[in-house]
Amino acid sequence: MKKTAMAMVSAVAISFAAAPALSAEKVNIGMPSWTGAQAIAHLLKAVVEQKIGGQADLVPGNNATIFQGMDQGKGDIDVHPDVWLPNQESFTKKYVDGKKTVTLSKNPYEGNQGFCVSKKFGEANKITDIADLGRPDVAKKMDSDGNGKGEMWIGAPGWASANVNEVKVRDYDLLPFIEPIRAEESVKTARIKDSIAKNEGYAFYCYKPHAVWYMFDVKMLSEPKFDPAMYKMLQPSDSPDWYKKSKVATKDALKNVQIAWSNSLKGRSPAITEFFERFQLTADDVSNFAFQISGKGRNPAEVASEWIKKNPKRVDAWLGL
């Protein structure tokens, strides 16, 4: 009897000791391809693991995949770290407003989109406005492959913003002079570096926050002031004839950028959900994160841990302390 009782006590003690590990909150964080989103994803992961004591895994995916995962609510993907609105509005209308399976943070930071050239190239050729890219002398200096058109990077494959920029190139009457290029962001970064080193012309889609502002001396070109009457954009998910039916001849409005998470997460991981509800960054925070990771080649997890140590009051505020 004595041995049985001791065994029962030991078993209970072991079960209590193991309870925290078994009940630890878990989250799968979607990780899109752009650097800012990856930086935020690593920061969310670091806070969950280091401050909440939970488990967080990063799941690479594009916008459609991440929103579908959040919608399904099975925990395969719980969070989108960097939702740009109205760029990704087709997804938020479907899952946040329509199906009501996803929650959007109420603490956005401000995003700004446009087109950039290096300051040196811009000043040497008096390039200040998007229309200047349509000057034959400028286009010629941006033509690296000899096809008679200057190349301009408009975004990576799968980006909603790249679709907007493709329409803009057409509606700004730049197509006779400019060839819109879609490629991964790493290709764009390498091309900026190469063009500056060789004193060549190059234009590219740019946005804030982003590491590029810390990496190179670049300037954003002016565009016609945002006018909703001149900004009618459909995405491929809206219509197969999105390109033909869209019209964008104005600068994008300033963006709201925030995180989003599956509504099912609250039942599974309430402490993590409460952290997400309070989470907030600035555009400068994200630009610096992105620079440390893509500009300096530092380990994202190391950058996130370093930031947490340097900003204890902000992190405590996110945790409600």
C-alpha positions in Angstrom: 0.0 0.0 0.0 2.9 2.3 0.9 4.6 1.7 -2.4 1.3 2.3 -4.3 0.6 5.6 -2.5 4.1 6.8 -3.2 3.8 5.9 -6.8 0.5 7.8 -7.0 2.0 10.9 -5.4 5.0 10.7 -7.8 2.7 10.4 -10.8 0.6 13.4 -9.7 3.8 15.5 -9.1 5.1 14.6 -12.6 1.8 15.5 -14.2 1.7 18.9 -12.5 5.4 19.5 -13.5 4.5 18.6 -17.1 1.3 20.6 -17.2 2.9 24.0 -18.3 4.7 22.3 -21.2 1.5 20.5 -22.3 -0.6 23.7 -22.1 1.9 26.1 -23.6 0.2 28.5 -26.0 1.1 27.9 -29.6 0.9 30.1 -32.8 1.9 29.6 -36.4 3.0 32.9 -37.9 2.6 33.4 -41.7 5.8 34.9 -43.3 5.4 36.6 -46.7 8.3 37.3 -49.0 9.0 41.0 -48.3 11.6 41.9 -45.7 9.5 44.1 -43.5 6.9 41.3 -43.1 9.7 38.8 -42.3 11.1 41.2 -39.7 7.8 41.6 -37.9 7.1 37.9 -38.0 10.4 37.2 -36.2 9.6 39.9 -33.6 6.2 38.4 -32.9 7.9 34.9 -32.6 10.5 36.3 -30.2 8.0 38.0 -27.9 5.8 34.9 -27.8 8.7 32.6 -26.9 10.7 34.9 -24.7 8.0 36.8 -22.8 4.9 34.6 -22.9 6.7 31.3 -22.8 4.7 29.9 -25.8 5.7 28.2 -29.0 5.8 30.1 -32.3 6.7 28.7 -35.7 7.1 30.7 -39.0 5.3 29.4 -42.0 6.3 30.9 -45.4 3.4 31.8 -47.7 1.9 34.4 -50.0 -1.1 36.6 -49.0 -3.7 34.2 -50.4 -2.2 31.2 -48.6 -1.9 33.0 -45.3 -5.5 34.4 -45.3 -6.8 31.0 -46.3 -5.0 29.4 -43.4 -6.4 32.0 -41.0 -9.9 31.5 -42.4 -9.7 27.7 -41.9 -8.9 28.3 -38.2 -7.1 24.9 -37.8 -3.9 26.5 -36.6 -1.9 25.8 -39.7 -1.4 29.6 -40.1 -2.7 31.9 -37.4 -1.3 35.3 -38.2 -0.4 37.6 -41.1 2.3 40.0 -39.8 2.0 42.8 -42.4 -1.4 43.5 -43.9 -1.2 46.5 -46.3 -4.5 48.3 -46.9 -6.1 49.0 -49.3 -3.6 46.8 -51.2 -4.9 43.6 -49.6 -8.5 44.8 -49.3 -9.8 42.0 -51.4 -8.7 39.6 -48.7 -9.9 41.7 -45.7 -13.3 42.2 -47.4 -13.7 38.5 -47.8 -12.4 37.2 -44.5 -12.6 40.1 -42.0 -15.8 41.8 -43.2 -17.5 38.9 -45.0 -16.8 35.6 -43.4 -15.7 37.2 -40.1 -13.1 34.5 -39.5 -10.1 36.9 -39.3 -9.5 39.9 -37.0 -7.6 43.0 -38.1 -5.5 44.9 -35.6 -6.7 48.4 -34.6 -3.1 49.6 -34.2 -1.7 50.3 -37.7 1.5 52.0 -38.8 1.6 54.3 -41.8 2.9 53.1 -45.2 3.8 55.1 -48.2 4.3 53.8 -51.7 5.8 55.2 -54.9 8.6 54.9 -57.4 12.3 55.8 -56.7 15.6 56.5 -58.4 19.0 57.0 -56.8 19.5 60.6 -55.8 22.6 60.8 -57.9 20.8 59.7 -61.1 17.8 61.9 -60.3 19.8 65.0 -59.8 22.1 64.4 -62.8 19.0 64.1 -65.1 16.6 66.4 -63.3 14.2 63.5 -62.5 11.7 64.6 -59.8 8.3 63.3 -61.0 7.1 60.0 -62.4 6.4 61.7 -65.8 10.2 62.3 -66.1 10.6 58.5 -66.6 8.8 59.0 -69.9 11.4 61.4 -71.3 13.3 59.6 -74.1 16.7 60.7 -72.8 15.9 59.2 -69.3 14.5 56.0 -70.7 17.6 55.5 -72.8 19.8 55.7 -69.8 17.6 53.1 -68.0 17.8 50.6 -70.9 20.3 48.0 -69.8 19.3 45.3 -72.3 19.2 47.4 -75.5 15.5 46.8 -76.3 14.7 50.5 -76.5 12.9 50.7 -73.2 14.1 51.5 -69.7 13.5 48.9 -67.1 11.5 49.6 -63.9 10.9 47.0 -61.2 7.2 47.1 -60.2 7.2 44.4 -57.5 7.5 40.7 -56.9 5.3 38.0 -58.5 2.1 37.6 -56.5 2.2 41.1 -54.9 -1.1 43.1 -55.2 1.0 46.2 -55.4 2.8 44.9 -58.5 -0.6 44.7 -60.2 -1.3 48.3 -59.3 2.0 49.4 -60.6 1.5 47.6 -63.9 -1.7 49.5 -64.4 0.0 52.7 -63.3 2.8 52.3 -65.9 0.1 52.1 -68.6 -2.1 54.9 -67.3 0.8 57.3 -66.7 1.5 56.7 -70.5 4.9 55.2 -69.7 4.6 52.0 -71.7 6.2 53.4 -74.9 9.3 54.2 -72.8 9.3 51.9 -69.8 9.3 48.1 -69.5 7.7 47.0 -66.2 9.7 44.1 -64.6 8.4 41.6 -62.0 11.1 39.8 -60.0 11.9 38.8 -56.4 12.9 41.7 -54.2 16.5 40.4 -53.9 16.9 41.0 -57.7 15.8 44.6 -57.3 18.2 45.2 -54.5 21.1 43.8 -56.4 20.2 45.9 -59.4 20.0 49.1 -57.4 23.5 48.4 -56.0 24.9 47.6 -59.4 23.3 50.7 -61.1 24.7 53.0 -58.5 28.2 51.4 -58.8 28.1 51.7 -62.6 26.5 55.1 -62.7 23.5 53.7 -64.7 19.9 54.7 -64.6 17.4 52.6 -62.8 13.8 53.1 -61.4 12.0 50.9 -59.0 8.9 50.5 -56.9 9.7 51.7 -53.4 7.8 52.0 -50.1 8.2 53.0 -46.6 9.0 51.3 -44.3 11.8 49.4 -46.0 15.5 48.7 -45.6 16.3 50.5 -48.9 16.1 53.9 -47.1 19.1 52.8 -44.9 20.9 50.9 -47.6 21.1 53.4 -50.5 20.8 57.2 -51.1 17.4 57.1 -53.0 14.5 59.5 -53.5 10.8 59.0 -54.1 9.4 60.7 -57.2 6.3 62.8 -57.0 3.0 61.6 -58.6 -0.4 63.2 -59.2 -2.0 63.7 -55.8 -4.3 60.8 -54.7 -7.7 61.1 -56.3 -10.2 58.3 -55.7 -12.0 59.1 -59.0 -8.7 58.2 -60.8 -8.0 55.1 -58.7 -10.2 52.2 -59.8 -8.2 49.1 -59.1 -9.4 45.5 -59.5 -7.2 42.6 -58.5 -7.1 39.2 -60.3 -9.2 37.8 -57.5 -11.9 40.4 -58.4 -12.0 39.8 -62.1 -10.0 37.9 -64.8 -10.1 41.2 -66.8 -8.6 43.1 -63.9 -6.0 44.8 -66.0 -8.4 46.0 -68.7 -11.0 47.2 -66.2 -8.7 49.0 -63.9 -7.6 52.6 -64.1 -4.9 54.1 -61.8 -3.5 57.5 -62.8 -2.8 58.9 -59.3 -0.6 58.3 -56.3 -1.6 55.7 -53.9 -3.2 56.9 -50.7 -1.2 56.5 -47.6 -1.6 53.0 -46.3 -2.6 51.4 -43.0 -0.4 48.5 -42.2 -1.2 46.1 -39.4 -1.3 42.5 -38.3 -4.3 40.1 -38.6 -5.0 36.9 -36.9 -7.5 34.0 -37.0 -10.5 34.3 -34.8 -10.0 30.8 -33.7 -6.7 31.7 -32.0 -8.4 33.3 -29.0 -9.8 30.0 -27.9 -6.5 28.2 -28.3 -4.1 30.8 -27.2 -5.8 33.7 -25.3 -2.5 35.3 -24.0 -1.0 35.4 -27.5 -4.2 36.9 -28.8 -4.2 39.7 -26.2 -0.6 40.4 -27.1 -1.6 40.8 -30.8 -4.4 43.1 -29.8 -1.9 45.5 -28.1 1.0 45.1 -30.6 2.0 48.2 -32.4 5.1 49.4 -34.4 6.1 52.5 -36.3 7.3 52.7 -39.9 10.8 53.6 -38.6 10.9 50.5 -36.4 10.1 48.3 -39.4 12.6 50.1 -41.8 15.4 49.6 -39.2 14.5 45.9 -38.7 14.5 45.4 -42.5 17.9 47.1 -42.8 19.5 45.1 -40.1 18.3 41.9 -41.7 18.6 42.5 -45.5 21.1 45.3 -45.4 23.5 44.0 -42.9 22.7 40.4 -43.3 22.1 39.8 -39.6 20.1 36.9 -38.2 16.4 38.0 -37.9 16.0 36.2 -34.5 19.0 38.0 -33.1 17.8 41.4 -34.3 14.4 40.7 -32.7 15.9 39.6 -29.4 18.1 42.7 -29.4 15.2 45.0 -30.0 13.2 43.4 -27.1 16.0 44.0 -24.7 16.4 47.6 -25.8 12.6 48.4 -25.6 11.4 46.8 -22.4 8.6 49.4 -21.7 7.1 49.0 -25.1 7.1 45.2 -24.9 5.6 45.3 -21.4 2.8 47.5 -22.7 2.1 45.0 -25.4 1.8 42.4 -22.7 -0.5 44.5 -20.5 2.1 44.9 -17.8 
